[in-house]
Amino acid sequence: MIFPDFTHLLNDILQNPAKSIAIIGNLILIESLLSVDNAAVLATIVMDLPEHQRKRALKYGILGAYVFRGLALIFASVLISVWWLKPLGGLYLLYISFDWLIKKIKSSDDNEIQEKNTDKESGWLYKNSIGLLGQFWATVAIVEVMDLAFSIDNVFAAVAFSDNLLLITLGVFIGILAMRFIAQWFVRLMQVFPFLETAAFIVIAILGLKLSLSLYEHFYPGTAFAQFLASHTMEILVSAITVLLFVVPVATSYLFGFPARKK
């Protein structure tokens, strides 16, 4: 069934409060960290607008984020129900991670911003909309397309944490609220601790691997490993690894100066 029994989902949350809080916390963390990279791309897209139009375009972008996250959550219910979409989503997350790694290796610090820049003027949508919509609305159209792409990325990451659609919904929408209030704080944090970006993509790779392993879980459900993959222990383990990947490097950076942070 695509739309699950929310009473059952709520009971699962109430019966496992510690696990549920950890999953929601990690969903908020991932949503916020991914939003920093998303915000950097969106800011680049609106940079050529007059200053008084930039904030307006980004407000439409935030509205679009809410709408497309909502649509993505409907897709999440399908993703949970249709078994083969999970490994497909896992491969997609692994692709995102390795694509980022390859670009990171190829790019130097001097051209990193240029690498992230989205050349909207060469895009088909911009070329075919600017004449009809004008510069402002054509830019908004590109922002909304990027919102849709980011929503798909995030829902794949969210489903890797839990099959509980209610937990995913809470985490994603709290994350969107958090995005508005703490995105700037995260930008400053990642400026001081640039290695957090690497940690974020390692987490995305782990989530991609977890979703990909659902292929094994589907074909060999009776094995001990498949039962472990489907267990609450696995969910707690993934949540714990996520927290440690962010907390431990920050702690060692403060205590031992490694990884290096910017002064």
C-alpha positions as CSV (number, residue, x, y, z in Angstrom):
1,M,0.0,0.0,0.0
2,I,1.4,3.3,-1.0
3,F,-0.1,5.4,1.8
4,P,0.6,3.7,5.1
5,D,-1.3,3.5,8.3
6,F,-0.1,6.6,10.2
7,T,-1.4,5.1,13.5
8,H,1.1,2.3,13.1
9,L,3.8,4.7,12.2
10,L,3.0,6.9,15.3
11,N,3.1,3.8,17.6
12,D,6.5,2.9,16.1
13,I,7.8,6.4,17.0
14,L,6.3,6.3,20.6
15,Q,7.7,2.8,21.2
16,N,11.2,3.7,20.1
17,P,11.6,7.3,21.2
18,A,15.4,7.4,21.4
19,K,15.8,5.9,17.9
20,S,13.1,8.3,16.5
21,I,14.7,11.4,18.0
22,A,18.1,10.3,16.6
23,I,16.6,9.8,13.1
24,I,14.8,13.1,13.1
25,G,17.9,14.9,14.4
26,N,20.0,13.3,11.6
27,L,17.4,14.2,9.0
28,I,17.5,17.8,10.1
29,L,21.3,17.8,10.1
30,I,21.5,16.3,6.6
31,E,18.7,18.7,5.3
32,S,20.6,21.7,6.7
33,L,24.0,20.6,5.5
34,L,22.7,19.9,2.0
35,S,20.8,23.2,2.0
36,V,24.1,25.1,2.3
37,D,25.3,23.6,-1.0
38,N,21.8,24.2,-2.5
39,A,21.8,27.8,-1.2
40,A,25.2,28.4,-2.8
41,V,24.0,27.3,-6.2
42,L,20.7,29.3,-5.9
43,A,22.7,32.4,-4.8
44,T,24.9,32.0,-7.9
45,I,21.8,31.8,-10.2
46,V,20.3,35.1,-8.9
47,M,23.6,37.0,-8.8
48,D,23.1,38.8,-12.1
49,L,19.7,40.2,-11.1
50,P,19.5,43.7,-9.7
51,E,20.0,43.7,-5.9
52,H,16.4,44.6,-5.1
53,Q,15.2,41.5,-7.1
54,R,17.6,38.9,-5.6
55,K,15.8,38.5,-2.3
56,R,12.5,38.4,-4.1
57,A,13.7,35.6,-6.4
58,L,15.1,33.6,-3.4
59,K,11.8,34.0,-1.6
60,Y,10.1,32.3,-4.5
61,G,12.9,29.7,-4.2
62,I,12.1,29.0,-0.6
63,L,8.4,28.7,-1.5
64,G,9.3,26.3,-4.2
65,A,11.4,24.3,-1.8
66,Y,8.3,23.8,0.4
67,V,6.1,22.8,-2.5
68,F,8.6,20.4,-4.1
69,R,9.6,18.8,-0.7
70,G,5.9,18.1,-0.2
71,L,5.6,16.5,-3.6
72,A,8.9,14.6,-2.9
73,L,7.4,13.2,0.3
74,I,4.5,11.7,-1.7
75,F,7.2,10.2,-3.9
76,A,8.9,8.9,-0.6
77,S,5.8,6.9,0.1
78,V,6.2,5.2,-3.3
79,L,9.9,4.8,-2.8
80,I,9.2,2.9,0.5
81,S,6.6,0.7,-1.1
82,V,8.2,-0.2,-4.4
83,W,11.3,-2.3,-3.6
84,W,13.4,-1.7,-6.7
85,L,13.3,2.1,-6.3
86,K,15.4,1.9,-3.1
87,P,18.5,0.4,-4.8
88,L,18.0,2.7,-7.7
89,G,17.9,5.7,-5.3
90,G,21.0,4.2,-3.6
91,L,22.9,4.1,-6.8
92,Y,21.9,7.7,-7.4
93,L,23.2,8.9,-4.0
94,L,26.5,7.0,-4.7
95,Y,26.7,8.7,-8.0
96,I,26.3,12.1,-6.3
97,S,29.0,11.3,-3.8
98,F,31.5,10.0,-6.3
99,D,30.7,12.8,-8.8
100,W,31.5,15.3,-6.0
101,L,34.7,13.5,-5.2
102,I,35.9,13.5,-8.8
103,K,35.2,17.2,-9.1
104,K,36.9,17.9,-5.8
105,I,40.0,16.1,-6.9
106,K,40.0,17.9,-10.3
107,S,39.3,21.4,-9.0
108,S,41.7,23.6,-7.1
109,D,40.8,26.1,-4.4
110,D,41.0,28.9,-6.8
111,N,38.4,27.6,-9.2
112,E,36.1,25.8,-6.8
113,I,33.5,28.6,-6.8
114,Q,33.6,28.6,-10.6
115,E,33.1,24.9,-10.6
116,K,29.9,25.2,-8.5
117,N,28.6,28.0,-10.6
118,T,25.5,27.1,-12.7
119,D,25.8,28.6,-16.2
120,K,22.1,29.3,-16.5
121,E,22.4,31.4,-19.6
122,S,23.5,28.3,-21.6
123,G,20.6,26.2,-20.3
124,W,17.7,25.3,-22.5
125,L,15.1,26.5,-20.1
126,Y,16.7,29.9,-19.7
127,K,17.2,30.3,-23.4
128,N,13.6,29.5,-24.2
129,S,12.0,31.5,-21.4
130,I,13.9,34.8,-21.2
131,G,12.2,36.1,-24.3
132,L,8.8,35.3,-23.0
133,L,9.2,35.8,-19.3
134,G,11.9,38.4,-18.9
135,Q,15.1,38.1,-17.0
136,F,13.5,38.0,-13.5
137,W,10.9,35.3,-14.1
138,A,13.3,33.3,-16.3
139,T,15.7,33.3,-13.3
140,V,12.9,32.2,-11.0
141,A,12.0,29.4,-13.4
142,I,15.6,28.1,-13.1
143,V,15.5,28.4,-9.3
144,E,12.4,26.3,-9.2
145,V,13.9,23.6,-11.4
146,M,16.9,23.5,-9.1
147,D,14.5,23.2,-6.1
148,L,12.9,20.2,-7.8
149,A,16.3,18.6,-8.3
150,F,17.4,19.2,-4.7
151,S,14.1,17.8,-3.4
152,I,14.7,14.5,-5.2
153,D,18.3,14.3,-3.8
154,N,17.1,14.9,-0.2
155,V,14.2,12.4,-0.3
156,F,16.6,9.7,-1.4
157,A,18.8,10.6,1.6
158,A,15.8,10.7,4.0
159,V,14.5,7.3,3.0
160,A,17.9,5.7,3.7
161,F,17.5,6.7,7.4
162,S,14.0,5.1,8.0
163,D,11.0,3.5,6.3
164,N,8.7,5.4,8.7
165,L,7.0,8.0,6.5
166,L,5.9,10.0,9.5
167,L,9.4,10.3,10.8
168,I,10.7,11.3,7.3
169,T,7.9,14.0,7.0
170,L,8.8,15.5,10.4
171,G,12.5,15.5,9.8
172,V,12.3,17.0,6.3
173,F,9.8,19.8,7.2
174,I,11.6,20.7,10.4
175,G,14.8,20.7,8.2
176,I,13.2,23.1,5.8
177,L,12.3,25.4,8.7
178,A,15.9,25.0,10.0
179,M,17.2,25.8,6.6
180,R,15.7,29.3,6.8
181,F,17.1,30.1,10.3
182,I,20.4,28.3,10.4
183,A,21.6,28.1,6.8
184,Q,23.8,31.2,7.3
185,W,25.2,29.7,10.6
186,F,26.0,26.5,8.7
187,V,27.8,28.6,6.0
188,R,29.9,30.2,8.7
189,L,30.5,26.8,10.3
190,M,31.7,25.3,7.1
191,Q,33.9,28.2,6.4
192,V,35.7,27.5,9.7
193,F,35.5,23.8,9.3
194,P,35.6,23.2,5.5
195,F,36.1,19.4,6.1
196,L,32.4,19.2,7.1
197,E,31.5,19.3,3.4
198,T,33.6,16.1,2.9
199,A,31.8,14.6,6.0
200,A,28.4,15.4,4.4
201,F,29.2,13.6,1.2
202,I,30.7,10.6,3.1
203,V,27.3,10.4,4.9
204,I,25.5,10.6,1.5
205,A,27.7,7.7,0.2
206,I,26.9,5.6,3.3
207,L,23.1,6.3,2.8
208,G,23.5,5.3,-0.8
209,L,25.2,2.1,0.1
210,K,22.5,1.3,2.7
211,L,19.7,1.8,0.1
212,S,21.7,-0.3,-2.5
213,L,22.0,-3.1,0.0
214,S,18.2,-3.3,0.0
215,L,18.6,-5.3,-3.2
216,Y,20.3,-8.1,-1.2
217,E,17.6,-7.7,1.5
218,H,14.9,-8.2,-1.1
219,F,16.3,-11.4,-2.7
220,Y,17.7,-13.0,0.4
221,P,15.2,-12.0,3.2
222,G,15.9,-15.0,5.3
223,T,19.6,-14.5,5.8
224,A,21.0,-13.0,9.0
225,F,22.6,-10.1,7.1
226,A,19.3,-9.2,5.5
227,Q,17.5,-9.3,8.9
228,F,20.2,-7.0,10.3
229,L,19.8,-4.5,7.4
230,A,16.0,-4.4,8.1
231,S,16.5,-4.0,11.9
232,H,16.2,-1.0,14.2
233,T,19.8,-1.7,15.2
234,M,20.9,-0.9,11.6
235,E,18.9,2.4,11.7
236,I,20.5,3.4,15.1
237,L,24.0,2.4,13.7
238,V,23.6,4.6,10.6
239,S,22.3,7.5,12.8
240,A,25.3,7.1,15.2
241,I,27.8,7.0,12.4
242,T,26.3,10.1,10.9
243,V,26.6,12.0,14.2
244,L,30.2,10.8,14.7
245,L,31.3,11.8,11.2
246,F,30.4,15.4,12.0
247,V,31.2,15.6,15.7
248,V,34.5,13.7,15.9
249,P,36.4,15.8,13.2
250,V,35.2,19.1,14.9
251,A,36.4,17.8,18.3
252,T,39.8,16.7,17.1
253,S,40.2,19.9,15.1
254,Y,39.7,21.9,18.4
255,L,41.8,19.5,20.5
256,F,44.6,18.5,18.2
257,G,44.4,20.9,15.2
258,F,43.5,18.1,12.8
259,P,41.7,18.3,10.4
260,A,42.8,21.9,10.0
261,R,40.3,24.7,10.5
262,K,40.4,28.2,9.1
263,K,41.2,30.9,11.7
